[in-house]
Amino acid sequence: MKGVRFYEEFSNKRRGKSEGKVLAVDIEWFYGESGYLHEAIGALFFHPNSAVGGTSVSPEYLRDSCKRISEAKARQIHPNLFEWLNES
């Protein structure tokens, strides 16, 4: 997908403990009340392959708790995300 990057969320990034969720992050950023943010689509609940909705995410969260992954891997980890993206 053009203009979107995918990030796998980790509960413990150093140990590689995945939460089974993926963020679809717009490559453009904006300046919000808490600093620079990216618009994103992410999980609504704290379980793998959760339902998704619109959100924003900071570059710090992406750096500390996420790892950039390919679209193919994102499709395997979080199919509900792509159902939502395909409907939009």
C-alpha positions as CSV (number, residue, x, y, z in Angstrom):
1,M,0.0,0.0,0.0
2,K,1.4,3.4,-1.0
3,G,1.9,6.0,1.7
4,V,1.4,3.5,4.6
5,R,4.0,1.8,6.8
6,F,3.2,-1.2,9.0
7,Y,4.5,-1.7,12.5
8,E,4.1,-4.8,14.7
9,E,3.4,-4.0,18.4
10,F,5.4,-5.6,21.1
11,S,4.7,-5.9,24.8
12,N,8.4,-6.5,25.3
13,K,10.4,-5.5,22.2
14,R,13.8,-6.6,23.5
15,R,12.5,-10.2,24.1
16,G,10.4,-10.1,20.9
17,K,7.1,-10.7,22.6
18,S,4.6,-9.7,20.0
19,E,1.0,-8.6,20.9
20,G,-0.3,-10.0,17.7
21,K,-1.4,-6.5,16.5
22,V,-0.2,-4.2,13.7
23,L,-0.4,-0.4,13.2
24,A,-0.9,1.0,9.7
25,V,0.8,4.3,9.9
26,D,0.5,7.2,7.5
27,I,4.0,8.4,6.5
28,E,2.9,12.0,6.9
29,W,3.0,13.6,10.3
30,F,1.3,16.5,12.0
31,Y,2.0,18.6,15.1
32,G,-0.5,17.9,17.9
33,E,-0.8,19.0,21.6
34,S,1.7,16.4,22.6
35,G,4.2,16.9,19.8
36,Y,4.7,15.2,16.4
37,L,2.1,12.5,15.6
38,H,1.2,10.2,12.8
39,E,-2.3,9.3,11.8
40,A,-2.8,5.5,12.1
41,I,-5.2,2.6,12.1
42,G,-4.7,0.4,15.1
43,A,-6.2,-2.2,17.4
44,L,-9.1,-1.2,19.7
45,F,-8.7,-4.0,22.2
46,F,-5.7,-5.7,23.9
47,H,-5.9,-9.1,22.1
48,P,-4.4,-10.4,18.9
49,N,-6.1,-9.6,15.6
50,S,-8.4,-7.1,17.4
51,A,-11.0,-4.9,15.7
52,V,-9.5,-1.7,14.5
53,G,-10.2,2.0,14.4
54,G,-8.5,5.4,13.7
55,T,-5.9,6.7,16.1
56,S,-2.7,8.7,16.2
57,V,0.7,7.5,17.3
58,S,3.9,9.2,18.3
59,P,7.3,8.5,16.8
60,E,8.5,7.7,20.3
61,Y,5.9,4.9,20.7
62,L,6.9,3.5,17.3
63,R,10.6,3.5,18.3
64,D,10.1,2.0,21.8
65,S,7.3,-0.5,21.3
66,C,7.1,-1.4,17.6
67,K,9.1,-2.8,14.8
68,R,8.5,-2.0,11.1
69,I,7.4,-5.0,9.1
70,S,6.4,-5.8,5.5
71,E,2.8,-5.6,4.3
72,A,2.9,-9.4,3.7
73,K,3.8,-10.1,7.3
74,A,1.3,-7.5,8.6
75,R,-1.5,-9.4,6.6
76,Q,-0.5,-12.6,8.4
77,I,-0.5,-11.1,11.9
78,H,-3.5,-8.8,11.8
79,P,-6.1,-9.8,9.1
80,N,-8.8,-7.6,10.6
81,L,-6.7,-4.6,9.9
82,F,-6.7,-5.3,6.2
83,E,-10.5,-6.0,6.2
84,W,-10.9,-2.5,7.5
85,L,-8.4,-1.0,5.0
86,N,-10.0,-2.7,2.1
87,E,-13.5,-1.4,3.0
88,S,-12.2,2.2,3.3
